[in-house]
Each structure stands twice: as C-alpha cells, then as structure tokens.
Amino acid sequence: MFHMGWFLNYSVPSWAKDWSGEAARDWVKPDLYIELAKAMERARFDYMMLEDGAFIPDAFEGTSRYYLEKANHAPKLDPATLVPLLLDATRHLGVIMTLATPYYPPFAAARLMSSLALQSDGRAGVNLVTAHNVRTAQNFGRDEHYEHDFRYEMADEWIDLVGRLWDSWEDDAVVGDHESGVFADHTKVHLVNFEGRFYKSRGPLNTIAPTGGHPIVCQAGGSPAGRSLAAKYADTVVASVPGIEAMKEYRADMDERLIAAGRKPSDVKILFTISPVLGETHEEAVAKKARIDATTIEDSLSRLSWSSGIDFSQFDLDSPLPEIKTNAASSSTLGMLQGSNPETTLREIASRPVRLGSLEVSGTPDEVAAVMGEAMDEVGGDGFLIAGQLTRRYITEVTDGLAPALRRRGLIRSEYSGTTLRENLQAF
C-alpha cells in the first residue's frame, strides 16, 4: 500500500478555467477547502499540505501584471488562518502548513505548531521552506535574500531549536491533580538556553508538550541542500522530479542520505507529486490532457521567471539560452529547463507541455490506478501528492473516482489505523 495526500496552492483556485465556479468571489472563504478536506478524509488520504509564499511575483517583464491578471501565485491568504478550520472539520486527516524558516521566528513557529498539534490530537504538521524569492526578503526588511545553501544552514539550526522547544515540556509535566492543587510539575518544564550561529532562545515554551510527540515535519526542497535537510529532520517529503527514472534516483539518493544521517529509509515517507487527468473513457481523458497542454509562450515564460527570479522575457525566443544561475528555486528551474542541449532555443523550451508532477498519466480511474501502482512498485516510493487544478469537479474525480479504484487494487488504506498523523504515516 502507499500513502496519498494533496498539495494545495492556497490562492485563487483554477482562475478562469472550466468548472472553477465563482472563484473570484469565493476564494477567500473556507468552504471549498473544507469540502476538500472532508472528501480527502472520506477517501482515507493521509494529509493536505498547504503551500505558501509571502510576495507578489513581478519577475516576468519586471511587473506583476501577468501574475495578478491570471491570479498566478497571487493573491494568497495566510494558511495559518485556514488550518484550524480544516482540522476542526475532520477527525483523521493530517493538515500541514508551510512556514518560511528565514522569516518566521523559531519560538513563534514552535508555539504555533505545538498549539495546533494539541488542538487536533496530533494531526498538525509543518512544511519547511527557505523562501525562494528576493521579494519575500524585501517584504521582511532585507535588501537581498540569503544565498541558497546558506539559508539551508540557517534552516538546520532553526529546526534544531524548534525541536528543543517542543521538548522543553516533558510528556508527563501536566499533573492535573485536584487534591494537591498542582496543575504542572515545574521540575519537568525546562529552559532551553539555546544560542547558535543564527538563533537564540531562552525557552521554555508556554504551551505544553505536543500531542503525539513532535508535530510532523515535511520538506519539499529538491536541491542537494534541501535533500540533506530532509534526511536529518523530515517525516515526509514532497518530491517533484520528472519521470520514473528520476523518481528512482530520488528515492535511492534519499535512502543514502537517511542512512548517513543515522536514520532508516522507512522513517521518511516520500510522496511524489501527480496531477492525473481523469475521464469516463480513455479518449475523454486524453482530450482533456491535450487541452491542458495547449499552454502559451507567455504562460511558460512567466513560470520560468517566477521560479528563477529572472525575467525570461528579456531573452530572444529563437536563440539558445545563456547559462542560467539562480539564487531562487534552483531545482524547480532546472526541472523546467532539463533536457535542453546548448542549441535548444527558448521558444522550444517554452513550447513544451506543462509537466503535471512526477508522473504524467491520463485515463479512466482504473487505468490511472494501475499506472500509479506499477510506478510505486518500480520506484519504491511511499505514495503520491495530488497537485492538480482545484475545482469541485476535480475533487470528486479524485476522491470518489480514483481513490475507490486504488482501494479495489489494495493500493491505499480502507480505514485509518491511527489517531495521529505520525501513526497513520508510519502504519505502512
């Protein structure tokens, strides 16, 4: 069996697409996301992961025009406001929110996640990113963003401190003894007195020990620095690499890094992104995929510009690209440019169909389920994270069409076996 989750871009869902409903009016309300969470729980998925970013992109053409006209990566709401609502609407589903380690104080993060874990009986988790855009840095008072690998060094110390803060209350520190009048045993609540290279905190937290131990830590970095951080601290990893061979390489690389970090490969659940295109017939699904693939040059250039922080409109479409170096999302940018030889023109790169995750598949629910099962057998991964355009129609196709087909093949769980997200992730 393998695990299933959903990668949620917490922005205007599927703007100006078929079946997007009244997105311009409704996107700020929680209803659609609560419906998604309930459907995921009905389908016995493990978790929803809420992506985030704290800037309005303006790399393409040096302006925010495209991104705001298309509601592409902006505007966004803070996921911290949505997470409690999703947790309250469900009883088994894990909910993982994204925090940018360079710009979120460790004490505040530890306190927030401990509170959410307590309120949800251990179903809250945190996805760590190091932020990829200079505009984020400028929104938080820095002229330039930290260098790519340097910010992963900062993140290493950040999560070390957060973990120590989570441990500042022993599990049995709360006595709750009415007869003696003692609520908590102060000898089991400890100072942290952490002073590192980047962060400093006295501690302890003024919450109590999180339910079920440390909240689940998710990591989505694809660079060597990101993979190393995941190997040290993550409980689950979001991987987006193109195709079976790259998925196998990723799994093997992570296994080596985990063993080097003194952990077992089974300690970390790697979920590969996937955006299956589903139809009642194979032909219908293929036709839908063809419409999705009909992207424009502007769409592609804007995506490359967002990922890299470099304005790709400045380059001649009919000439080979110069060498691209970026301090932004380096692995994402390389993924979009991969397979390009020195003579490949920018127009050729920008005319490629949009890649919908690690595994591209279109068909009926049963056809897609079969491909997913075969891929997991070959790759040795732990599951998939749905990353398709969010509409009520797509939610139904996945949770009421694909999920039952996966279950009939014995590929996903029939019932939850644990109460915390950690227990469900470690069930198999």
C-alpha positions in Angstrom: 0.0 0.0 0.0 1.0 3.6 -0.4 0.0 7.0 1.1 -1.9 9.7 -0.5 -2.0 13.5 0.0 -3.0 16.7 -1.6 -0.7 19.7 -2.5 -2.9 22.8 -2.1 -1.9 26.1 -3.6 -3.8 28.4 -1.2 -4.6 31.1 -3.8 -7.5 31.8 -6.2 -8.3 28.2 -7.4 -8.3 27.5 -11.1 -8.9 31.1 -12.1 -10.9 31.4 -15.4 -10.9 27.6 -16.0 -13.8 25.4 -16.8 -15.6 24.3 -13.6 -13.9 26.8 -11.4 -17.2 28.2 -10.1 -17.3 31.7 -8.6 -13.6 31.7 -7.8 -13.2 35.4 -7.7 -15.9 35.7 -5.1 -15.5 32.6 -3.1 -11.7 32.0 -2.8 -11.4 33.9 0.5 -14.0 31.8 2.2 -13.0 28.4 3.7 -15.9 26.4 2.2 -14.1 24.9 -0.8 -11.1 23.8 1.3 -13.3 22.3 4.0 -15.1 20.4 1.3 -11.7 19.2 0.0 -10.6 18.1 3.5 -13.8 16.1 4.1 -13.6 14.4 0.7 -10.0 13.5 1.4 -10.9 12.0 4.7 -13.7 10.1 3.1 -11.1 8.8 0.7 -8.7 7.9 3.6 -5.9 10.2 2.4 -3.1 11.0 4.9 -2.7 14.7 4.7 -3.3 18.0 2.9 -0.2 20.2 2.5 -0.8 23.9 2.2 1.8 25.7 0.1 2.6 29.4 0.8 4.5 32.4 -0.4 4.8 35.9 1.0 5.3 38.0 -2.1 3.6 39.1 -5.3 5.7 37.9 -8.2 7.0 40.5 -10.7 9.9 38.9 -12.4 8.3 38.4 -15.8 8.6 41.6 -17.8 9.6 43.3 -14.5 5.9 43.8 -13.4 3.2 42.0 -11.5 0.8 42.4 -14.5 0.7 38.8 -15.6 0.6 37.2 -12.2 -2.3 39.4 -11.0 -4.2 39.2 -14.2 -4.0 35.4 -14.1 -4.2 35.0 -10.3 -1.0 33.1 -10.7 0.8 32.7 -7.3 -1.0 35.8 -6.0 -3.0 36.9 -4.2 -2.7 34.4 -1.3 -4.1 34.2 2.2 -2.1 33.1 5.2 -2.6 29.3 5.7 -2.4 29.7 9.5 -5.9 31.0 9.4 -7.3 28.0 7.5 -5.5 25.2 9.2 -7.6 25.2 12.4 -10.8 25.2 10.4 -9.7 22.2 8.4 -8.6 20.3 11.5 -11.9 21.1 13.2 -13.9 19.8 10.2 -12.1 16.4 10.2 -11.1 13.7 12.6 -8.3 11.7 10.9 -6.8 13.9 8.2 -3.4 15.5 8.7 -3.0 19.2 7.8 0.5 20.5 7.1 1.1 24.2 6.8 4.1 25.9 5.2 6.5 28.2 7.1 9.5 30.0 5.7 12.3 29.4 8.1 14.3 32.6 7.3 11.4 34.8 8.2 9.4 33.0 10.9 10.9 33.1 14.4 11.6 29.7 15.9 9.8 30.3 19.1 6.7 31.6 17.3 6.8 28.6 15.0 7.3 26.1 17.8 4.4 27.6 19.8 2.0 27.7 16.9 2.7 24.2 15.8 2.5 22.8 19.4 -0.8 24.6 19.8 -2.3 23.2 16.6 -1.0 19.7 17.4 -2.7 19.8 20.8 -5.9 21.1 19.5 -6.1 18.4 16.8 -4.8 15.4 18.8 -1.6 15.3 16.8 -2.8 15.9 13.2 -1.0 19.1 12.5 2.3 19.3 10.7 4.7 21.9 9.3 6.3 22.1 5.8 9.7 23.9 5.9 10.8 26.1 3.1 13.6 28.6 3.0 11.7 31.0 0.7 13.0 31.4 -2.8 12.3 35.0 -3.9 14.1 38.2 -3.2 10.7 40.0 -2.9 10.0 37.9 0.1 13.3 39.0 1.7 12.4 42.7 0.9 8.9 42.2 2.4 10.7 41.2 5.7 13.2 44.0 5.7 16.2 42.6 3.8 17.5 44.1 0.5 18.7 40.7 -0.7 17.7 37.1 0.0 20.1 34.8 1.8 22.3 32.7 -0.6 20.6 29.3 -1.4 22.8 26.9 0.5 23.4 29.4 3.3 19.7 29.5 4.1 19.6 25.7 4.4 22.4 26.0 7.0 20.1 28.5 8.8 17.1 26.1 8.5 19.1 23.3 10.1 19.7 25.4 13.2 16.1 26.7 13.0 14.5 23.2 13.2 17.1 22.1 15.8 15.9 24.9 18.1 12.2 24.3 17.3 12.7 20.7 18.3 14.3 21.6 21.6 11.5 24.0 22.4 8.9 21.2 21.7 10.9 19.1 24.2 11.0 21.8 26.9 7.9 20.2 28.4 8.2 16.6 29.4 5.3 14.4 28.3 4.1 13.9 31.9 4.7 17.5 33.1 1.0 18.2 33.4 -0.1 16.5 36.6 -3.7 17.8 36.8 -4.0 16.8 40.5 -7.1 18.4 42.0 -6.3 17.1 45.5 -2.9 18.7 45.7 -3.9 21.6 43.6 -0.9 21.1 41.3 -1.6 21.6 37.6 2.0 21.1 36.3 5.2 19.9 37.8 7.7 22.7 37.3 10.7 20.4 37.6 9.6 18.8 34.2 9.5 22.1 32.4 13.0 23.1 31.2 14.9 26.1 30.0 16.4 25.7 26.5 19.0 28.4 26.7 19.9 27.9 23.0 22.5 30.2 21.5 23.5 29.2 18.0 25.1 30.9 15.0 21.7 32.3 13.8 19.2 31.9 16.5 18.9 32.4 20.2 16.1 31.4 22.6 15.7 31.0 26.4 12.6 28.9 26.4 10.7 27.0 27.6 7.5 27.1 25.5 4.5 28.4 27.4 2.3 25.7 25.7 2.6 22.1 26.8 4.1 19.0 25.1 2.5 18.5 21.7 0.1 15.5 21.3 1.8 12.5 19.8 5.4 13.9 20.1 6.9 16.4 17.7 4.5 17.6 15.0 5.2 16.1 11.6 7.9 17.9 9.7 7.6 18.0 5.9 10.3 19.2 3.5 9.9 20.0 -0.2 13.4 21.0 -1.3 14.8 19.2 -4.3 18.4 20.6 -4.2 21.2 18.7 -2.5 21.0 21.1 0.4 17.2 20.5 0.6 17.6 16.8 0.5 20.2 16.8 3.2 17.9 18.8 5.5 15.1 16.4 4.8 17.3 13.4 5.6 18.1 14.9 9.1 14.7 16.2 10.2 11.7 15.3 7.9 9.0 12.8 8.5 7.6 13.2 5.0 9.0 14.7 1.8 7.3 16.3 -1.2 9.2 15.2 -4.4 8.6 16.6 -7.8 11.0 15.0 -10.3 10.2 14.1 -13.9 9.6 10.5 -14.7 10.2 7.0 -13.3 14.0 7.1 -13.7 14.3 10.4 -11.8 11.9 9.1 -9.2 14.1 6.0 -8.7 17.2 8.2 -8.5 15.5 10.5 -5.9 14.4 7.5 -3.8 17.9 6.0 -3.9 19.6 9.3 -3.1 17.3 9.9 -0.1 17.8 6.4 1.2 21.6 7.0 1.2 21.2 10.4 2.9 18.9 9.0 5.5 21.3 6.1 6.3 24.2 8.6 6.5 22.1 10.7 9.0 21.6 7.6 11.2 18.0 7.0 10.1 16.1 4.3 8.3 14.6 4.9 4.9 11.2 3.8 6.3 11.4 6.8 8.8 10.5 9.2 6.0 7.6 8.9 3.6 8.4 10.3 0.2 5.3 11.4 -1.8 5.7 12.2 -5.4 3.5 14.9 -7.0 1.0 13.8 -9.5 -1.9 15.5 -11.4 -3.8 12.7 -13.1 -6.2 13.7 -15.8 -9.3 11.6 -15.4 -12.2 10.8 -17.7 -15.1 8.3 -18.1 -13.2 7.0 -21.1 -9.6 6.9 -22.1 -10.3 9.1 -25.1 -12.0 11.7 -22.9 -9.1 11.9 -20.6 -6.6 12.2 -23.4 -8.6 15.0 -24.9 -8.7 16.8 -21.6 -4.9 16.5 -21.3 -4.4 17.9 -24.8 -6.4 21.0 -23.7 -4.3 21.4 -20.6 -1.1 21.0 -22.7 -2.2 23.9 -25.0 -0.2 26.4 -23.0 1.0 29.7 -24.3 4.6 31.0 -24.6 3.7 33.8 -22.1 2.5 31.1 -19.6 5.8 29.2 -19.9 8.0 32.3 -19.6 6.1 33.6 -16.6 6.6 30.2 -14.8 10.3 30.2 -15.5 10.5 33.8 -14.3 8.6 33.0 -11.1 10.8 30.0 -10.3 14.1 31.6 -11.1 13.5 35.3 -10.2 15.0 36.0 -13.7 12.9 37.9 -16.4 12.8 35.4 -19.2 11.1 38.0 -21.5 14.5 39.6 -21.9 15.8 36.6 -23.9 15.5 36.1 -27.7 12.9 33.3 -28.2 14.7 32.0 -31.2 18.2 31.8 -29.8 19.7 29.3 -27.3 19.5 30.4 -23.7 22.6 31.8 -21.9 23.7 29.9 -18.8 21.0 30.3 -16.1 22.2 30.7 -12.5 19.6 31.5 -9.8 19.5 32.0 -6.0 15.8 31.2 -6.1 14.1 27.9 -6.7 17.2 26.3 -8.3 15.9 22.7 -8.6 12.5 23.8 -9.9 14.1 26.0 -12.6 16.5 23.2 -13.6 13.5 20.8 -13.8 11.8 23.1 -16.3 14.9 23.5 -18.3 16.0 19.9 -18.1 16.7 18.0 -21.3 17.8 21.2 -23.1 21.1 20.9 -25.1 23.1 24.1 -25.7 21.4 24.6 -29.1 17.8 24.4 -27.8 16.0 27.7 -28.2 13.9 29.4 -25.6 10.9 29.1 -27.9 11.3 25.3 -28.0 11.6 25.2 -24.2 8.6 27.4 -23.7 6.5 25.4 -26.2 6.8 22.2 -24.2 3.6 21.0 -22.5 3.3 21.8 -18.8 4.5 18.9 -16.7 1.9 17.9 -14.2 4.0 16.4 -11.5 6.5 13.5 -11.4 4.2 11.0 -13.1 2.0 12.1 -16.0 -1.0 9.9 -16.6 -4.4 10.3 -18.3 -7.2 7.8 -18.4 -10.1 6.3 -16.6 -9.8 5.9 -12.8 -8.9 2.3 -13.1 -6.3 2.9 -15.8 -4.7 5.7 -13.7 -4.8 3.5 -10.6 -3.0 0.7 -12.4 -0.2 3.1 -13.6 0.2 4.5 -10.1 0.5 1.1 -8.6 3.1 -0.1 -11.2 5.1 3.1 -10.6 5.3 2.6 -6.9 6.3 -1.0 -7.4 9.2 0.2 -9.6 10.3 3.3 -7.7 9.9 2.0 -4.1 8.4 5.3 -3.0 5.7 5.8 -0.4 2.9 7.4 -2.3 1.6 10.4 -4.2 0.5 14.0 -3.6 -2.3 15.3 -5.8 -1.3 18.6 -7.3 -4.0 19.3 -10.0 -6.1 22.4 -10.5 -8.5 22.7 -7.6 -12.2 22.5 -8.6 -15.1 20.8 -7.0 -15.3 18.6 -10.1 -11.7 17.5 -9.8 -12.0 16.8 -6.1 -14.9 14.4 -6.9 -12.9 12.8 -9.7 -10.0 12.1 -7.4 -11.7 11.2 -4.1 -14.8 9.4 -5.5 -13.3 8.1 -8.7 -9.6 7.5 -8.4 -9.5 6.6 -4.7 -12.0 3.8 -4.9 -10.1 2.4 -7.9 -6.9 2.5 -5.9 -8.6 0.8 -3.0 -10.0 -2.0 -5.1 -6.5 -2.8 -6.1 -5.4 -2.8 -2.5 -3.1 0.2 -3.1 -4.4 2.5 -0.4 -5.9 2.0 3.1 -9.6 1.2 3.7 -9.6 2.6 7.2 -7.3 4.8 9.3 -5.4 2.7 11.9 -4.0 5.6 14.0 -5.3 8.7 15.6 -2.3 11.0 14.9 -0.7 11.9 11.6 2.5 10.3 12.7 0.7 7.0 13.4 -1.0 7.0 10.1 2.2 7.8 8.2 4.1 5.0 9.9 1.3 2.4 9.6 2.9 1.0 6.5 
